Amino acid sequence: MKGIIICIWRAWFVFWAGMGIVIFAPLFYIALLFDKSLASFCVAARMWSRFILTISGVSTKSVIEQPLEKGKTYIICANHASFIDIPAMYLAIPGEITFIGKESMTKIPLFGYFYRRVVILINRKSKKDSYRAFQDASKQANNGRCIVIFPEGGIPKDNGDRLHRFKAGAFRIAVDQELEIIPVSFPDNIKVFPVSLTRGYPGKLRMHVHRPVSNTDPEALKKEVYDIIDNKLKEFGR
């Protein structure tokens, strides 16, 4: 019986996530038409995020250790264990943000139309294409736009029960462009909406935005960010 209830709730969430795209599509379109900076789109995306979480019985609580400087570009790095990480990120980070995301997502009807216009696309099967994507991200860094990168490279196949090894791309960009990285810890997303179809429940998402960190050594920076996120997840009981 519990499994059936979970499946019904997950279907409810997916339905409203999709229906939310339909409802907010005119607003997304207008935002992209009249504001090339993505600032207006991010406002609309936060409305969509709040809408789909609230109607699905999911609340959020965010802690920001140090306010972000307005107009300053940061690299945002978070653990990635759930599809709910995207709306959570919009609600956790203020200002203008863009994601590095999988090219395959552009095939989703309607969602893909907006996705390809606001995301730096990456084909992880091609090293050449991955390199191009990170070059594009470096260029975006000059626009005062925060770049969200999930350094694990995607949702782990083991359902994200532990933090996986980070890939180097985000940290090379940060060092090359002399940018600070803001680690973000999502301890609850995997519990609320995991990949497994028989798990999940409505509840609270805690989101911890850490202080910015920097280093001139990409490997040292990668280790520092990994340890910050990993230690916070352990503190939360992950």
PyMOL commands that set and color helices and strands:
alter all, ss='L'
color gray80, all
select helices_A, chain A and resi 2-34+39-55+85-92+103-107+111-118+127-143+169-176+189-192+218-235
alter helices_A, ss='H'
color red, helices_A
select strands_A, chain A and resi 59-64+74-78+97-102+119-122+146-149+180-185+204-209
alter strands_A, ss='S'
color yellow, strands_A
deselect
rebuild
show_as cartoon
